[in-house]
């Protein structure tokens, strides 16, 4: 996978994140950004106030051209307070990180329910774009089908959504329509918090009933002579509509493995036929 396709996932920086609860230490984070400093002139980093300590480390990261993606939630219900709330959030973020704000995403799907309110929110973001406080604005969503009418009626610059071997809820038709509407597409959860790279023997106890599913998946991977990382990246890479991938990793070595992974057209899917089982697997909030 090319470095230009990657947005660095910030959720794991200084936080226990993912199925095995590991974090990216401060020292390892600095190693990664020193590496990136030599490889590219522009780095996108996806973060959020919800990610605890991660945003506090950003201003100290060694990168001369770091572009920040952040997320906003708890926007006031009273429309009179929306402008002030969003503007103060953006300005304070700019002061805190001392870097360019590439994009701010709405982080609560409930903000997409009321179209008149959403239209007002978009106007505030457009004002911030004109003032060069932010470059773009977007929606961070979980359930595209539920909110796609709002997305197409009040278009963002970007949508960020889960997409992986198990989560294929956005159809090819919808992907095409999104691109025709010039909406950038950022896929996240491509490893499903590390679950898709997990060995069957390392599955957490509450995933015990999925052990046979994982064993069968591993058997098919061996038959195709590819590993879990290849299969996962092959799947997301075949979708040419996607602009960027938000990817989390726990070390510089993991990042290098992703960058040097041999991409092909070979894909091995999980044989999940039970809807309830699949719903659980693609919903980390249920874990």
N, C-alpha and C positions, 0 to 999 in steps of 0.2 A: 504494500500500500504506500502511496506517495505521501510525503509529509505535508504537501499542499492540500491534501484532502482532510487532514486531521485537525480537529479542535481539541485542545487538551482539557480533559474533564477535571474539574477542580474539587469535586465532592470528596475525593479520597485524600486530598492534601491536608495532613494533620488531623484527619478524622478517620475513625473506624467505619469503613464503608464496604459494602459488598457482602456476598453470601458467606465469606469466611472472615469478615470483619477486620481486614488488614488495612493499614493506612500507609500513606506516602510520607515519610519523615522529612523534616526540614532539610537535612543534609542531602538526602536523595533528590529532593525537589530542586535544590540548587545545582546538583550535578546534571539533572535533566535540562535545566534552562541554560547552563553553560554549554551543553551539547547542542541545544537548539540555536544558540547564539552563533555557532560556527556553521550551521547548516542552512539557516533561512533568515530572511530579512523581516519576516512578519510571522508572529505567533498569535493565534486566537486562544484565549483561555476562558472556559465556561465556568462561572462561579455564581454564588448566591449568598445573601446574608444568612440563609438557612444552613449554610455549610460550616457554621461555627468559626473556627480559627483560620480557615483557608484565606479569606479576604484580607486578614491582617498581615499575611505573609506576602501578599502580592507586591506591595510597594518596595519590598526588599529583594525581589527576584532579579537576577542578573540578565535582563534582556532589554536591549535598546529600543525595540519596537514591538512592545507587547500591547495587544488589543483585547480589551476586556468585554466579556458578555456577562451580564448580570440579570437578575430576575426581581420582579416586584410583586408583592401581594398585599392583602389587607387594605386595598384602596377604599377610601370612605364611600359609604352608600349615598351620603348627601352630595349631590352633584356640584354644589358650590365649593366644596373643599377638594375636589379632584385635582384641579390644576395646581394648587399649592402643594399638595401631597406628592404628586409625581415629580414636579419641578424640584422640590427640595431634596427628594430622594436622588435624583440624577446629579444635582450640583454637589451634594455631600459625598456621593460616590466618587465623583471626579476629583474632589479634594483629597479623599482618603487614599485612593489607589495611585494618584499622580500619573495616570496613564490614559490613553484614549479609550473611550467607551464605544465599542463597536456596535453593540446592540443591548437593549433592555427588553426582556420578555415579560409579558403578563404571566404570572405563575399560579393563577387560580382560574380554572375553567369556568367558574361561576361568573367571571367578568364578561364572558362571551354570551351570556343568556339574554341580557337586556340590550337590544340593538341601539337604542337612543343613547344609553349610557356608554356603550362601547364606542359609538361614534364620537362622543365627547372625549373619551380617553385617547382615541386616535388623534384628535385635533391637538391635544397637549403634546403628544409625541412628535407630531409634525412641526410644532413650534420649536421644540428642543432640537430637531434636526436642522431647522433654518438657522438656529443660533449656534450650530456646530458643537453642541454639548453631547449629542449622540449622533451616530451615523445612520442607524437603522432601528426599527422596533419590530417586535414579533410576539407570537403566541407560543407558549410552551404547553403542549396538550398531551393528554393520555388517550382520549377517546375521539378520534377524528370523525367518525360517523355521526356521533351525537351533535357535534358542533360545526359540521362542514358548511351548513347554510350560513352561519354567522361569518365563517372564514371567507367565503366567497362574496358575501354582501359588503363586509367591511374588511377589506384586504390588508393584511400586514405585509411587511417586507420579507419576513421569514416565518416559517413555522418549525418548531422543534418537536419531534415525536419519537416514540419507541418503535424500533424496527429491527427484527432479528429472525433467526431460523424458526422461532416459535410464534412470533408476533407479526402477522402479515395482514393486519386489519385494513390497511389502505390498499384499495384495488389499483390495478394498472390504469383503469379509466380515470380514477381520481388523481393519480400521479400526473397523468397527461394534462388534466384540466388545471391542476395547480401550476404546472410549468407554463401553460398557455397564459395564465394570469400573472406570470412573471413573479411568482412567489418562490423565494429561495427555500430549499428543503434541507434541514439539518437533522440527521438521524442520530438518536441516542439509544442507550441500552442495547447496543449491538452484541454485547457479551452477556446481557441480562444480569448485571451486577456480578459477573464472574461465573454464574451458574452454568453457562454453556461451555465453559472450559473446565468444569469440575469433573474429576474422575468419579466413577460410580462408587468406589470404595470411600470417597471423601464427602459424599452427600450428607448434609445435616440430617438429624434424626427425623424431623418433620417432613422430610422428602423420601422417607423409607419406601413408600408404596411406588415411587418412581424408579426404584433400583432396576427392575427388569427393563424398563424403557431405556435407561442409560446403558445397560449392558448390551442391548440390541443395537443401540446407536453406535457403541464402540466396536461391535462386531462388524457392522457395515462400513465403518471408517477403515478398519483393517483390510476389508475386501477391496476397497477403493484405493488403498494405500495413501491415505491422507490423514492428517491429524485434526484435532478439534479446532485449533486456531485457523488452519487453512479452510476448513469447511465453513466456519463462521464468516470469515472474511470473503470467501468466494461468493457466499450468498448475498451479502450486502453489496459487493462490488458489481454484481450482475445488474443491479438497478441503476441505470444511467441517468435517472431523473434526480438522484440525490447529489447535492452540492458538497456537503461536508458531513463528517462523522465525528460525534463527540465520543472520545475514547478515554477511558480511565485505565491506569496501570499503576503498579506498586513499586516500580524500580526503573532505572535507565535501561537495564537489560531487557525488561519486558517491552519497552518502547522500541528497542532495536530489533527485537524478534518480530514485532508487528511490521516495522518498516522493511524488513528483509524477507518477510513471508512470501513464498512463491504462490502467486495468485493464478488460478486456473478456472475452467468452467465446471469442474467437478464439485457437486454439492450433495451432501448426505443430509436428509431430513429426519427429524424425529417422527416416529410413527404414532402420533397422538390422535386417537379417534374419539376419545371421550371428551365432550365439550367442557364439562366441569373440571376435568383434570387440566386441560389446556388453559382455562380461565385462571386457575390457581397459579400455574407456572408463569404466566405473563403478567401477573399482578403482584409485585413485591410488597404492596401494602397488605396483602393477605398472608404473607409469610410469617 
